[in-house]
Amino acid sequence: MSTEHSHSNYPKLHNAMWPGLVGKGGADAEPPIDLDTMLELTANASVDGIKFDGVDLFLHDPHISIDVDDDGIKQLADKILFRGFVVGSVVAPVWPPTGGGSAMGSDEDRQRFLEQVRKACHIGQKLRALGARPYGVVRIDSASNVEEWSQDADANQRKIVETFTQACDIAESFGERLAAEGEICWGGMHSWKKMVDLLERVNRPQTLGFQADMAHTLLYILGYNAPEDAILPANWDWSDPGRLDEAMKTLTHALRPWTIDFHVAQNDATVKGSGTHDKTGHHCLPNDPDGKLKIAHHAGYWLHGDDGKLTKAFRHICWDGCMFPNAVMMKQETWNDILGAMIAVRDAHGWREEKAKEIGEEEEVSVSEPIEMKATPSKPAARKPAKAKAAPKKAKRPVAKKAAKKPAKKSAPKKPARKVRAKAAPKAKSKAKSRKAKAPKKIAKAKKPARKKPVKRKK
């Protein structure tokens, strides 16, 4: 690793596989890019010896069938692990064109929505059991367009709340968490205030959180589909970076307490649609000259709390860049540039976790400096997070059961420590000392550290 980079190893760096699918297919769109090709491009990306740690998946054909059986899930896990990756978050195909239904639609529509959530949670759970998915969420949205939602906003929002509440029950039965992606094209989630309203009304912070995409949330600030909720004025000319920073503080103050999944992205403050996908925040390449975001800088508002301290609310971050031309996506340079942007975010806002040598416990060392995050939010933004502040405390547990317990409770590591101290630790130490005293040629005794493996599994 270059000395120009920090030594942070969290959050882990993931690449999304769905840019090979979203906006692809159909008469007027380019063909999809298969999963193996997307994995290969991701695996070949490298910057200063640093590589992607994993991938996030869209559970839809032709990548992965939502109806895949357990043997197929095992094959998928093997394919991911073979490349040195793990799986993070998975996207449930809840939309009508992918077999789902509107969360505010008829009873039949909503049942189809919930069935897709159930299947996605099953796949996610199996990947965890196979050791291929150590963290991550199941991503959902309302699968409803804004125009239809606005025809009876109150009634439709109530229906989405009811559907999401039922989805939470399903997710909990699988030990999963759901993240609703804030995007201007989804009814009831199309502005930051509507999104906070939905999360608060469901009020299941331990199970339902927010998935923040930097490109989509920039359009929240502009109020693209909800001018009444805009934080910056109409026709703002981007001439004052300080105004954008203040707007980011207001936005993240309201939504950060709910955020459990994060997409690094760039946006030029426009919208784009392709194939069957409605117009939404236009993803740009990280180095696009028209991009409005300073990616590493603006990501910090999501990764740090108002007090400037790292929230560590999610253990991986994922690049999202949909609807790029296939010719661009097939260039290895594209993915190297994307990985470079991801590394810059981790360099600025990451932390390091080390395995303790004797007892196998992890200790966390933050390597990033706090940034000034004092917000002056509007009244709705200041009022609503008051409920949500309790959310991250509960929310940490299911995200990554092993990892969340470590930073959350100082007492948690004591149990494994006692078990190790009783038998394994003293023996490991005494043998380690005896090995140090002898000549280094005695490599045959290298089998001794195998005693530590059972200790790690006990965790």
C-alpha positions, 0 to 999 in steps of 0.5 A: 500500500502506498504511504499516501493512503491511510491504513484504514481497513474499514469501511470495506470497499464494494462495487455494485453489480447492478449497473450491468442490469439497470437501464439495460435490455429492451428494444431501446437500450443496450444489452445487459452485462453478465455477472461474471463480466462484472465480477471480472472487471471488479476483481481486476481493478487496482490502485496502489495495490488496493483492491475492492473487498466485495460486491453488492448484488441485484437479485434478478435475472440474468444475474441471480434469479430471485427463485434460486434454490439452495444449491444455486445460492451455494454456487453463487457463494463459491463464485464470490469467495473464489475471487476473494470477495464477500457479498454486502447488501442485496437488492430485492426486486420489488418492482412490478416489471421484476415480479413485485408490486407497488407497496401502495397498490392493491392487496395482490400488488402488496403481497407480490412486493412482500413475497419478493422481500421474503425471497431476498431475505432468504437468499441473504440469510443463506449467504450469511450461513455460508460465510459469504456475507458478513454484513449488509442489508436488503434494499427496498423502495416503494416501487410506486411512482410519484405521480400516482402517489400524489393523487392521494398522498395521505392514503398512499403513504399510509399503505406504504407504511403498512407494507413496510411494517409487514416487510419488517416482520418478514426481515426480522424472521430471517435476522435481516435488516431493510434499507429504503433507498431515497430516490426522487422517482419513488413515491412517498420517498421522493423528498428528504422530508417524505423519507423521514416521515415514512421512516418515523411512521414505520418506527422500526429503526432496528429493522428499517433504515435509510440507504443514502446514495450521494447522487440521489440525495443531492437531488433531495437538496434541490427538491427535484420532485418536491419543490416545497422540500428543496433546501437550496433555492430554485435555479441556484448557480453552484457559485458558493460551495459553502451553501452546498455544505450547509445544505448537506448539513441540514440533509444529513442531520435529518437522515444520518441517524437512520442511515445503515447503507451508503452509496458513493456516487457522483451527480451533475444535478440532472436526472436520467432514465433508461430502459424501464427505469424512470428518471432519477438522479443522473450518476456520473463517473467520479472524475466527470468535470460536470460533477457537483460533488467533491466526493470524499468531502461530501461523503464525510457528512454521512459518515460523521455525526454532528459532533464530528465523530465517525458513526461507524453505522455501516461496515462497507460502502458501495459504488453506485453508477447506473446507466453508463454506456456499455463501452464505458463500463467495459474499460478497466480504466473506468473501474480503476477510477471508481476504486480510486474515488472509493479509496479517497473516501476511506482515507478521509473517513475510515478506521482500522480494526486489528486482530489482537494477537493473543485472544483474537479480539478486534480493537478499533483505531480511528485514523480520521480527523473529525470534521466540522459538522455543526448543522443549522437545520430547518425546524422539521430536520431538527425535530425529526431526528430526535426520535431517530437518535435512538435508532443507531443504538438499536440498529447496530446489532443486526447489521453485523452481529459479530462486529457490532457487539465489539464497539458497542459493549466493552463487556462483550469481549470478556467472555471469550477472553476468560475462555482463552485465558483458561486454556488456550491463551497461556499455552499459546504464549508459553509456546510462542516464547519457547519458539522465540528462544530457539533457532528460527530453523524449527519451522516444523513447529509452525503447526502450533498456532493452529490452537488459536483457530478454535478460539476465533470460532468461539467468537 
